[in-house]
Amino acid sequence: MSGAASRNVWILGGTSAIAQAYARRLAERGAGLVLVGRNEEKLQANAADLSARGGEASVETTDLIAADFDSVAAGLFERHGQPDEVVVAYGLLGTQPQAVADLGHAREIIDANFTSTALWLLAIRARLDPKRPATIVVLSSVAGDRGRRANFVYGAAKGGLDRFVEGLQHAHARTPLHLVLVKPGFVDTPMTAHQKKDGPLWATPERIAREMERAVERRRFVVRTPWFWMPIMLVIRNLPRFLFHRLKI
Ligand SMILES: NC(=O)c1ccc[n+]([C@@H]2O[C@H](COP(=O)([O-])OP(=O)(O)OC[C@H]3O[C@@H](n4cnc5c(N)ncnc54)[C@H](OP(=O)(O)O)[C@@H]3O)[C@@H](O)[C@H]2O)c1
């Protein structure tokens, strides 16, 4: 790919494994990267890794979930100028049994995956130069495609995010701002560290990153990744309720 050189890319969730795999691809082409997150030490380590690969990486520390979104966004624009691309990569899987028993945990999951992300998108969009091309990449999940007993708190938050991004895509269909919604399946990252990873449905963050990059280049609107999640979720979404309710998923 050409054109990544001197691209100004911000990553909200600069410690995410998927985001780091994606950022490495851009760093190798000399992109400027701003890693935003809460863990200064981990962000600095990731920034050093990206700089060693040819990128120009800097770090911004903030509480992504409970920030004063408007003023933090204003500060980012002041210090880093207009971004060419913003990647919203942070998220919280949490645990469904805890979420249904503890409203505090349910709120944490909803705030991390929906509320804060929606507010970041509004705060950033309001400051983007409407005449300048820009891309926003949002990491959602196939879990948002249909409510399931096993993870409907996380799934609903991602599903809400899907609708929100869909609305922004509609609003910006004829503007230079393009939004890409990336919906991975199972990915081997710290988020899924507690899960067993046997079986053909698991993917590496590098594979997701490669497909994210392709989706950005091709100006896709929605990608389920790896590709096999597209037919799987097509079936899951369209399964009649009387059959769906028999599944223990
Ligand atoms: N891994 C999967 O199987 C999978 C599947 C579908 C979708 N996704 C989505 O892909 C995105 C990236 O996930 P990943 O797999 O790369 O996971 P990851 O490596 O575990 O990264 C998760 C990111 O979210 C941040 N985060 C989590 N809880 C937070 C909190 N309470 N406050 C602030 N930041 C918080 C983490 O920051 P710290 O480093 O500071 O904790 C980290 O940057 C997420 O939106 C996730 O929902 C992942």
PDBQT file of the ligand as one rigid body, heavy atoms in Angstrom, charges set to zero:
ROOT
HETATM    1  N1  LIG A 301     -10.070 -10.558  21.059  1.00  0.00    +0.000 N 
HETATM    2  C1  LIG A 301     -11.222 -10.912  20.527  1.00  0.00    +0.000 C 
HETATM    3  O1  LIG A 301     -11.552 -12.130  20.428  1.00  0.00    +0.000 OA
HETATM    4  C2  LIG A 301     -12.157  -9.868  19.977  1.00  0.00    +0.000 A 
HETATM    5  C3  LIG A 301     -13.247 -10.299  19.219  1.00  0.00    +0.000 A 
HETATM    6  C4  LIG A 301     -14.135  -9.363  18.709  1.00  0.00    +0.000 A 
HETATM    7  C5  LIG A 301     -13.924  -8.022  18.950  1.00  0.00    +0.000 A 
HETATM    8  N2  LIG A 301     -12.863  -7.612  19.687  1.00  0.00    +0.000 N 
HETATM    9  C6  LIG A 301     -12.720  -6.174  19.934  1.00  0.00    +0.000 C 
HETATM   10  O2  LIG A 301     -11.469  -5.742  19.447  1.00  0.00    +0.000 OA
HETATM   11  C7  LIG A 301     -11.023  -4.613  20.215  1.00  0.00    +0.000 C 
HETATM   12  C8  LIG A 301      -9.587  -4.829  20.636  1.00  0.00    +0.000 C 
HETATM   13  O3  LIG A 301      -9.520  -5.938  21.524  1.00  0.00    +0.000 OA
HETATM   14  P1  LIG A 301      -8.208  -6.849  21.662  1.00  0.00    +0.000 P 
HETATM   15  O4  LIG A 301      -8.626  -8.219  21.309  1.00  0.00    +0.000 OA
HETATM   16  O5  LIG A 301      -7.070  -6.210  20.966  1.00  0.00    +0.000 OA
HETATM   17  O6  LIG A 301      -8.039  -6.858  23.239  1.00  0.00    +0.000 OA
HETATM   18  P2  LIG A 301      -6.839  -6.456  24.215  1.00  0.00    +0.000 P 
HETATM   19  O7  LIG A 301      -5.516  -6.685  23.595  1.00  0.00    +0.000 OA
HETATM   20  O8  LIG A 301      -7.158  -7.132  25.499  1.00  0.00    +0.000 OA
HETATM   21  O9  LIG A 301      -7.043  -4.880  24.354  1.00  0.00    +0.000 OA
HETATM   22  C9  LIG A 301      -8.141  -4.323  25.025  1.00  0.00    +0.000 C 
HETATM   23  C10 LIG A 301      -7.954  -2.824  25.048  1.00  0.00    +0.000 C 
HETATM   24  O10 LIG A 301      -9.060  -2.223  25.750  1.00  0.00    +0.000 OA
HETATM   25  C11 LIG A 301      -8.545  -1.447  26.830  1.00  0.00    +0.000 C 
HETATM   26  N3  LIG A 301      -9.448  -1.521  27.980  1.00  0.00    +0.000 N 
HETATM   27  C12 LIG A 301     -10.093  -2.610  28.438  1.00  0.00    +0.000 A 
HETATM   28  N4  LIG A 301     -10.809  -2.285  29.532  1.00  0.00    +0.000 NA
HETATM   29  C13 LIG A 301     -10.597  -0.984  29.744  1.00  0.00    +0.000 A 
HETATM   30  C14 LIG A 301     -11.055  -0.073  30.718  1.00  0.00    +0.000 A 
HETATM   31  N5  LIG A 301     -11.913  -0.443  31.695  1.00  0.00    +0.000 N 
HETATM   32  N6  LIG A 301     -10.632   1.209  30.653  1.00  0.00    +0.000 NA
HETATM   33  C15 LIG A 301      -9.790   1.594  29.664  1.00  0.00    +0.000 A 
HETATM   34  N7  LIG A 301      -9.311   0.773  28.700  1.00  0.00    +0.000 NA
HETATM   35  C16 LIG A 301      -9.713  -0.489  28.752  1.00  0.00    +0.000 A 
HETATM   36  C17 LIG A 301      -7.200  -2.068  27.175  1.00  0.00    +0.000 C 
HETATM   37  O11 LIG A 301      -6.425  -1.140  27.881  1.00  0.00    +0.000 OA
HETATM   38  P3  LIG A 301      -5.360  -1.623  29.019  1.00  0.00    +0.000 P 
HETATM   39  O12 LIG A 301      -4.206  -2.224  28.270  1.00  0.00    +0.000 OA
HETATM   40  O13 LIG A 301      -5.026  -0.373  29.711  1.00  0.00    +0.000 OA
HETATM   41  O14 LIG A 301      -6.069  -2.642  29.859  1.00  0.00    +0.000 OA
HETATM   42  C18 LIG A 301      -6.693  -2.387  25.769  1.00  0.00    +0.000 C 
HETATM   43  O15 LIG A 301      -6.218  -1.224  25.131  1.00  0.00    +0.000 OA
HETATM   44  C19 LIG A 301     -12.026  -4.464  21.353  1.00  0.00    +0.000 C 
HETATM   45  O16 LIG A 301     -12.972  -3.472  21.032  1.00  0.00    +0.000 OA
HETATM   46  C20 LIG A 301     -12.712  -5.809  21.394  1.00  0.00    +0.000 C 
HETATM   47  O17 LIG A 301     -14.022  -5.715  21.941  1.00  0.00    +0.000 OA
HETATM   48  C21 LIG A 301     -11.958  -8.505  20.189  1.00  0.00    +0.000 A 
ENDROOT
TORSDOF 0
